Amino acid sequence: MNQLKNPVGIFVRNNNMYIIDNGNFRIQKWAFGATSGITVAGGNSKGSALNQLSNCYGIYVDDKENIYIADRDNNRVVKWAPGTTQGIVVAGGNGEGRKSNQLIFPIGIDLDNDGNIYIADYYNDRIQMWPQGATNGMTVAGGNGGGSDPKQLSLPRAVSVDRHKN
């Protein structure tokens, strides 16, 4: 496990590097100074089953080492707990769409101190906030079509939330 194919994202937590190994449809965890990593999510070829990933671009790892993954082509965010062999859907996963329980190409994610998930919902031109355990998200920025008006976003790729939820 010392080779990556098309790595597209990284998150560092507790001297561990979590790498989105997009070409191998997996998340690799590399300890500081290691010469190889271990697969901690996915790695079961491209697909939509809960033990698979499909073109991921966003990653967040919380203090308990739960891994949140923006699974772009499956229009969902999945959470993988340490030591598990499959994830659970925590946002989206209801097909591609514009409803509050749907996403279109989520590619950036962040979490606040309360566990709310913020998602850069690329083709919906919006930032969605999903409260922990919710089945629907709320638009907190954009969502009025893509554009340059102050109330619009155009294909957001990333999101970052501070301790004040800004």
C-alpha positions as CSV (number, residue, x, y, z in Angstrom):
1,M,0.0,0.0,0.0
2,N,2.8,2.4,-0.8
3,Q,1.4,3.7,-4.1
4,L,-1.3,6.2,-4.8
5,K,-3.2,6.7,-8.0
6,N,-4.6,10.2,-8.6
7,P,-4.5,11.6,-5.0
8,V,-6.8,14.6,-4.8
9,G,-7.3,15.5,-1.2
10,I,-5.6,15.3,2.2
11,F,-6.5,15.9,5.8
12,V,-4.1,15.8,8.7
13,R,-5.1,14.7,12.3
14,N,-3.0,13.5,15.2
15,N,0.2,13.0,13.1
16,N,-1.7,10.9,10.5
17,M,-2.3,11.9,6.9
18,Y,-5.6,10.8,5.4
19,I,-5.3,10.8,1.6
20,I,-8.1,10.6,-1.0
21,D,-6.6,8.0,-3.4
22,N,-9.2,8.7,-6.1
23,G,-7.8,6.3,-8.7
24,N,-8.1,3.4,-6.3
25,F,-11.4,4.5,-4.8
26,R,-10.1,4.5,-1.3
27,I,-8.9,6.6,1.6
28,Q,-5.4,5.8,2.8
29,K,-4.1,6.6,6.3
30,W,-0.4,7.3,6.5
31,A,1.3,7.7,9.9
32,F,3.9,10.4,10.2
33,G,7.2,9.0,8.8
34,A,5.6,5.8,7.4
35,T,6.6,4.4,4.0
36,S,3.2,2.9,3.3
37,G,-0.4,3.5,4.3
38,I,-3.4,1.4,5.2
39,T,-6.9,1.5,3.6
40,V,-9.4,3.0,6.1
41,A,-12.3,3.5,3.7
42,G,-13.3,2.1,0.3
43,G,-10.9,0.1,-1.7
44,N,-13.5,-2.2,-3.1
45,S,-13.5,-0.8,-6.6
46,K,-15.7,2.0,-7.8
47,G,-19.4,1.8,-6.9
48,S,-22.3,2.9,-4.9
49,A,-22.5,0.2,-2.2
50,L,-21.7,1.4,1.4
51,N,-18.3,-0.3,1.2
52,Q,-17.4,1.6,-2.0
53,L,-16.6,5.1,-3.1
54,S,-16.8,6.9,-6.5
55,N,-14.6,9.9,-7.3
56,C,-14.3,11.6,-3.9
57,Y,-12.9,15.1,-3.5
58,G,-13.6,16.3,0.1
59,I,-12.5,14.8,3.4
60,Y,-12.7,15.6,7.1
61,V,-11.5,13.6,10.0
62,D,-13.0,14.4,13.5
63,D,-11.3,14.0,16.9
64,K,-12.6,10.4,17.2
65,E,-11.0,9.6,13.8
66,N,-14.4,9.3,12.1
67,I,-13.8,10.0,8.4
68,Y,-16.3,12.1,6.5
69,I,-16.0,11.8,2.7
70,A,-17.6,13.8,-0.1
71,D,-18.5,10.9,-2.4
72,R,-19.0,13.1,-5.5
73,D,-20.3,10.7,-8.1
74,N,-22.7,9.0,-5.6
75,N,-24.1,12.5,-4.5
76,R,-23.6,11.8,-0.9
77,V,-21.4,12.3,2.2
78,V,-20.5,9.1,4.0
79,K,-19.0,8.7,7.5
80,W,-16.6,5.8,8.2
81,A,-16.0,5.0,11.9
82,P,-12.6,3.6,12.8
83,G,-12.2,-0.1,12.1
84,T,-15.4,-0.4,10.1
85,T,-15.7,-2.0,6.7
86,Q,-18.4,0.3,5.3
87,G,-19.7,3.8,5.7
88,I,-23.1,5.3,6.6
89,V,-24.7,8.0,4.6
90,V,-24.9,11.3,6.6
91,A,-25.9,13.7,3.8
92,G,-27.5,13.2,0.4
93,G,-27.6,9.7,-1.0
94,N,-31.1,10.3,-2.4
95,G,-30.2,10.6,-6.0
96,E,-29.0,13.6,-7.9
97,G,-31.2,16.6,-7.4
98,R,-32.0,20.0,-5.9
99,K,-34.2,19.1,-3.0
100,S,-33.1,19.6,0.6
101,N,-32.2,15.9,0.9
102,Q,-30.2,15.7,-2.3
103,L,-26.9,16.9,-3.6
104,I,-25.3,17.2,-7.0
105,F,-21.5,16.6,-7.0
106,P,-20.5,17.4,-3.3
107,I,-16.8,18.1,-3.4
108,G,-15.9,20.1,-0.3
109,I,-16.8,19.5,3.3
110,D,-16.1,20.8,6.8
111,L,-17.7,20.2,10.2
112,D,-18.3,22.7,13.0
113,N,-17.9,22.0,16.8
114,D,-21.4,20.7,17.0
115,G,-20.9,18.1,14.3
116,N,-22.9,19.9,11.7
117,I,-21.7,19.1,8.2
118,Y,-21.1,21.9,5.7
119,I,-21.0,20.8,2.0
120,A,-19.9,22.6,-1.1
121,D,-22.7,21.3,-3.4
122,Y,-21.0,22.0,-6.7
123,Y,-23.7,21.8,-9.3
124,N,-26.4,23.2,-7.0
125,D,-24.3,26.4,-6.6
126,R,-24.9,26.3,-2.8
127,I,-23.4,25.5,0.6
128,Q,-25.6,23.1,2.5
129,M,-25.5,22.6,6.3
130,W,-26.7,19.2,7.5
131,P,-27.3,19.0,11.3
132,Q,-26.0,15.8,12.9
133,G,-28.5,13.0,12.4
134,A,-30.7,15.1,10.0
135,T,-32.2,13.7,6.8
136,N,-32.3,17.1,5.1
137,G,-29.9,19.9,4.7
138,M,-30.4,23.7,4.8
139,T,-29.0,26.1,2.3
140,V,-26.7,28.6,4.1
141,A,-25.2,30.2,1.1
142,G,-26.1,30.4,-2.6
143,G,-28.8,28.1,-4.0
144,N,-30.2,30.9,-6.2
145,G,-28.6,29.6,-9.4
146,G,-25.0,30.2,-10.3
147,G,-23.8,33.8,-10.9
148,S,-22.0,36.8,-9.6
149,D,-24.8,38.4,-7.6
150,P,-24.0,38.7,-3.9
151,K,-26.7,36.1,-3.1
152,Q,-25.3,33.6,-5.6
153,L,-22.4,31.2,-5.8
154,S,-20.9,29.7,-8.9
155,L,-19.8,26.1,-8.6
156,P,-18.4,26.2,-5.1
157,R,-15.4,23.8,-4.6
158,A,-14.6,24.2,-0.9
159,V,-16.1,25.3,2.4
160,S,-14.4,26.2,5.7
161,V,-16.2,27.0,9.0
162,D,-14.7,28.7,12.0
163,R,-15.5,28.2,15.6
164,H,-18.2,30.8,15.4
165,K,-19.9,29.0,12.5
166,N,-18.9,31.6,10.0
